[in-house]
Amino acid sequence: MTEVTARRNCNRRPTHPGVLLNDTILPALGRSKAEIARLLGMSRQSLYAILAGTQPVTPSTAVKLGKLCGNGPQLWVNMQAAYDLWGAEREVDVSAIPTLKSA
């Protein structure tokens, strides 16, 4: 069997988990967004903000999504962390911070 390693363009921001949820997961579930929000125990506004990528998937929301979708919370937490870290690495200036080495 041939092993394939996926490579991602490091100059492209990772996909926000809400985009995956909106474009792939919700259509496959065949439920309305209002019903999904109700099942998750959140407001429609909060769900729509996540789907638009303007609100992060919090750990508690990740637990709910993981249960609803049957894939566990780790996927959602990892996607949000990758999305946030990519932005922080480009926005935070660390040029004046030295790298220390242990003695």
Buried (B, 14 or more C-beta within 10 A) or exposed (E): EEEEEEEEEEEEEBBBBBBBBBEEBBEEBEBEBEEBBBEBEBEBEBBBBBBEBEBBBBEEBBBBBBEBBEEEBEBBBEBBBBBEEBEEEEEEEEEEEEEEEEE
